[in-house]
Amino acid sequence: MPKGYWVVSGDVTDPEGYKAYIVANATALVKYGARFLVRGGKAEVVEFEDFDTALACYHSSEYTKAKAFRDGKADLNIAVIEGYDGPQPGA
């Protein structure tokens, strides 16, 4: 089964205030088995076991609470996507 991902992009407008969101979102991410693949650069990619788990985490009460901490501190776009588990070039 293909992995699920959050692909995050955006701007942090209040880095100091954003720290509370980082702490709070860890509750949901740990619960749903997330793993950062890229973080702190121009994009952020978070890997989950599968698409359904990635979507469940995004809609979870834990993440909903965490999102409130970023209000007014960051403008983020989060795409929940399913990874590709098919043939690769040259295979």
PLY file of the C-alpha trace (Angstrom):
ply
format ascii 1.0
element vertex 91
property float x
property float y
property float z
element edge 90
property int vertex1
property int vertex2
end_header
0.00 0.00 0.00
1.41 3.45 -0.92
2.44 5.86 1.80
0.43 8.99 2.58
1.98 12.44 2.76
1.34 15.98 3.86
3.11 18.41 1.57
3.24 21.75 3.36
4.22 25.13 2.00
3.66 28.63 3.26
5.06 31.55 5.17
5.68 31.86 8.90
4.97 35.46 9.79
5.60 35.16 13.55
8.44 32.66 14.15
8.38 33.06 17.93
4.61 32.55 18.18
4.77 29.66 15.69
6.82 27.61 18.17
3.63 26.78 20.14
2.12 25.26 16.97
5.22 23.11 16.43
4.94 21.76 19.98
1.16 21.21 19.73
1.14 19.51 16.33
3.56 16.88 17.62
0.69 15.29 19.59
-1.24 14.47 16.41
1.83 13.60 14.35
3.14 11.13 16.94
-0.31 9.54 17.39
-0.63 8.91 13.64
2.96 7.74 13.14
4.14 10.69 11.05
7.75 11.20 10.05
9.31 14.38 8.66
11.13 13.84 5.37
11.86 17.53 4.73
11.36 20.33 7.24
12.33 23.94 7.69
13.21 24.65 4.06
11.01 25.82 1.22
8.63 22.89 1.71
7.75 20.37 4.39
6.86 16.74 3.67
5.43 14.49 6.38
5.13 10.75 5.71
2.40 8.48 7.08
1.71 4.75 6.80
-0.91 5.41 4.10
-3.27 8.06 2.67
-6.14 7.23 5.05
-3.88 7.71 8.08
-2.56 11.02 6.69
-6.12 12.26 6.17
-7.28 11.01 9.59
-4.45 12.91 11.27
-5.29 16.10 9.39
-8.94 15.89 10.51
-8.14 14.68 14.05
-9.12 16.60 17.17
-5.45 16.72 18.15
-4.42 18.47 14.93
-7.46 20.75 14.99
-6.30 21.98 18.40
-2.75 22.45 17.09
-3.92 24.48 14.07
-5.35 27.11 16.42
-1.80 27.88 17.62
-0.71 28.93 14.13
-3.58 31.38 13.53
-2.05 34.77 12.80
1.46 33.30 12.89
1.68 31.43 9.58
-0.12 31.06 6.29
0.24 27.39 5.32
-1.06 25.21 2.51
-1.25 21.50 3.31
-1.90 18.97 0.56
-2.70 15.43 1.73
-1.61 13.07 -1.04
-1.13 9.38 -1.74
2.35 8.23 -2.68
3.20 6.21 -5.77
4.01 2.53 -5.32
4.15 1.40 -8.95
6.87 0.68 -11.50
9.84 3.01 -11.66
11.83 4.13 -14.70
14.26 1.51 -15.87
12.59 -1.24 -13.89
0 1
1 2
2 3
3 4
4 5
5 6
6 7
7 8
8 9
9 10
10 11
11 12
12 13
13 14
14 15
15 16
16 17
17 18
18 19
19 20
20 21
21 22
22 23
23 24
24 25
25 26
26 27
27 28
28 29
29 30
30 31
31 32
32 33
33 34
34 35
35 36
36 37
37 38
38 39
39 40
40 41
41 42
42 43
43 44
44 45
45 46
46 47
47 48
48 49
49 50
50 51
51 52
52 53
53 54
54 55
55 56
56 57
57 58
58 59
59 60
60 61
61 62
62 63
63 64
64 65
65 66
66 67
67 68
68 69
69 70
70 71
71 72
72 73
73 74
74 75
75 76
76 77
77 78
78 79
79 80
80 81
81 82
82 83
83 84
84 85
85 86
86 87
87 88
88 89
89 90
